Amino acid sequence: MNRVLWIVQALLAALFVFAGGMKLVMPAESLVEQTGLSVAFMRFIGVVELLGGLGLVLPGLTGIRTALTPLAAAGLVVVMIGATVLSFQMGGVGAAAMPLVTGLLCAFVAYGRSRLAPHGAAPGASPLHVTR
């Protein structure tokens, strides 16, 4: 399960770092044209996506504050709920499919890193089992 989570985390991190970075460097006119949302809000979403993408992989790679990984994933779930609703309103079910699947993968990482295979847990150890 750990390997599957790492693969999903790496792919999601690449997606969110790219998407967030693009929202930060794109011209303001292009951002407003695509979504109809304000430039400031789109830049905010870009920062959130960029930091969330980094939060998916950096804590596990460095071993520092590993509890932040499921929090980053959960925060990205919230962002993707908004993206799914907005995409559905603008383009229907087909347009909403990608952010929906992305949000579900983020939810999988949030659950997986908090319950199934937290960073730093011994291989094969149940995170729900408490030793004294």
N, C-alpha and C positions, 0 to 999 in steps of 0.2 A: 504494500500500500504506500510505503514511503516513496518508492520510485515513481509511482503513478502521480502522487501529489507533487513531487518535484518537477515532473514533466509538465503537468498542467500549470503549476506556478510559473515556470520559466516561459511558457507560451503566453500566458496571461500578462506576465510582466513585460514581455516584448511588445505586446499589443497596447497595453496602457501607457507605457513610456513613449511609444511612437505617437499614439493618439493625443496624449497630453502635450507632448512636445510640439506637435503640429498646431494645436490650439493656441500655443503660446507664441509661435512664430508666424502664423498666417496673418495676412493683412486683415484689418478690422472689417472691411467691406465684405470679404469672403465669408467671414464667420457669421455675420448678420444675414447675409444672403442665403446661406444654407439652412439656417434654423429659425430665423426671426427672433432669436433671443438677443439680449443685450451683449455688447462686447465684453463688458466687465464680468458678466455672469459666465460667459464662455471661457474667458481667461481663468476665472476661478475654477471651473470644471477642469480645465487643462492642468492647473496646479494640483488639484485633487487626484486626477488620473496619474499624473507623473509620480507624485509621492506615494500613491497607493500601489502603483506598479513596482516601485523600488521596495516598498514595504512587504511585498509578496516574497522577495528573494533575499534581500540584504540581512534581515535578522537571522535567518537560517544559515546563511553563508558565513557570517561573522560570529555567530553564537551569542550575540549581544541582544538582549531584550527580545527573545524569541516569541514571547507572548504577543508581540505586535503583529505577527503574520496573520493570525485569524482575525484580528481587529481590522487590519488593512483590507482583507478579503471581504469582511462584513460591510465596511464602508463602501467598497466598490459595488457590492450588491445594491446598496441604496442608490448609487449613481446610475447603475444599469436599470433599475426599476424606472427611474425618471426617463432614461434614454428609450426604454421600451415603450412607455406611454407616449412620449413625443413622436417616436418613429411610427407608432400605430396611427396616431392622429394625422400625421403628414402623409404617410404612404401605405397604410393598411397593414394587413397581417404579414405580408412578405417582407416589408421593411422592418417590422418589429422582431422578426425571427432571430437575426444576428445578436442584437442586444439582449434578447431573452436567453439565448443559449449561453452567451458570455456571463450573464448574471447568474445562471444556474451553475456554471463552472466555478464562479467566485464563491457561491454558497457551498459547493462541494469542498473547496479549499478551506473555507472558514470552519466547516464542521470537521473535516479531516484533520486539520492542524490543531483543533481544540480537543477532539475526542478520540479519533482513530489512531493518529500517529503524530503526536506533538513533537516538536523539535526537542532533541535531547533525551527522549525516552529510550530506554533500553530496547533493542530489537526483540520483538515477540512479547514484550511486557504490555499488559493491559493498562491503559491510562486511568481506568476506573478502579483498579485494584490498589488499595492503600496498604503499604507495609509499615510496620511499627518497629 
